[in-house]
Amino acid sequence: MVLFNTRKKRIYQRKTTFRKKLYLRNITVSGINDGYVCGAALIRNGKVIAAVQEERLSNIKHHSGVPEISIKEVFKIANVHPSEIDAIAIVSLNRVTHH
């Protein structure tokens, strides 16, 4: 019985140290909107560190489509390399039809 309890305790200790490492890590998310008035944003640990709408850079009112210029600009503003991104959130108003 003692061996089982110590093994269980060691497993619990491993899980808690993994959780601590996960919480100490900075999570960076790239947000992209390719619908009406498209734009891009970078969020680190729940705080917006950069956000730009494509129409501000292209001088086209209500610019829609893939925000290529905005994506490049938010990385430049936030001084973040694309390899540092942990997740990408995409919002698309363009409906996909399946044939």
C-alpha positions in Angstrom: 0.0 0.0 0.0 2.9 2.4 0.7 4.4 1.9 -2.8 1.1 2.8 -4.4 0.7 6.0 -2.4 4.2 7.2 -3.2 3.8 6.4 -6.9 0.5 8.3 -6.9 2.2 11.2 -5.1 5.0 11.3 -7.7 2.5 11.3 -10.6 0.6 14.2 -8.9 3.9 16.1 -8.5 4.7 15.7 -12.2 1.3 17.0 -13.2 1.5 20.1 -11.0 5.0 21.0 -12.2 3.7 20.7 -15.8 0.8 23.0 -15.0 3.1 25.6 -13.4 5.3 25.6 -16.5 2.3 26.0 -18.7 1.0 29.0 -16.7 4.5 30.7 -16.6 4.7 30.6 -20.4 3.6 33.6 -22.5 0.8 32.7 -24.9 0.6 34.7 -28.0 -2.4 34.6 -30.3 -2.8 36.1 -33.8 -6.3 37.2 -34.6 -7.3 37.7 -38.3 -10.6 39.0 -39.6 -11.0 38.7 -43.4 -14.6 39.9 -43.6 -16.1 43.3 -43.9 -13.5 45.9 -42.7 -10.7 43.3 -42.3 -7.8 43.6 -39.9 -5.3 41.7 -37.7 -4.4 41.7 -34.0 -1.8 40.2 -31.7 -2.8 39.2 -28.1 -0.3 38.1 -25.4 -1.6 36.6 -22.2 -5.1 38.1 -22.8 -3.9 41.6 -23.5 -3.9 43.3 -27.0 -0.4 44.2 -27.9 -1.1 45.4 -31.5 -4.2 45.8 -33.7 -4.6 47.3 -37.1 -7.5 47.5 -39.6 -6.5 47.1 -43.3 -8.4 50.2 -44.5 -6.0 52.4 -42.4 -3.0 51.1 -44.4 -4.5 50.6 -47.9 -6.7 53.8 -47.8 -9.6 51.8 -49.2 -12.8 52.4 -47.2 -14.4 49.1 -45.9 -11.6 47.0 -47.3 -12.4 43.3 -47.2 -10.4 40.2 -48.0 -7.2 38.8 -46.5 -5.4 41.6 -44.5 -1.9 41.0 -45.7 -0.6 44.4 -44.9 -2.2 44.4 -41.4 -0.7 41.1 -40.5 2.8 42.3 -41.4 2.3 45.6 -39.6 1.1 44.0 -36.3 4.2 41.9 -36.1 6.3 45.0 -36.7 4.5 47.1 -34.1 4.6 44.4 -31.4 8.2 43.4 -32.3 7.1 39.7 -32.4 8.4 37.1 -34.9 5.8 34.9 -36.5 7.5 31.8 -35.0 6.5 33.0 -31.5 2.7 32.6 -32.3 1.0 29.8 -30.3 -2.4 30.0 -31.9 -4.2 31.7 -34.8 -7.9 32.8 -34.5 -9.6 33.5 -37.8 -12.9 35.2 -38.2 -14.4 34.9 -41.7 -17.7 36.2 -42.9 -17.1 34.6 -46.3 -19.4 31.5 -46.4 -17.9 28.2 -47.7 -20.2 26.2 -49.8 -19.7 22.4 -50.1 -20.5 20.7 -53.4 
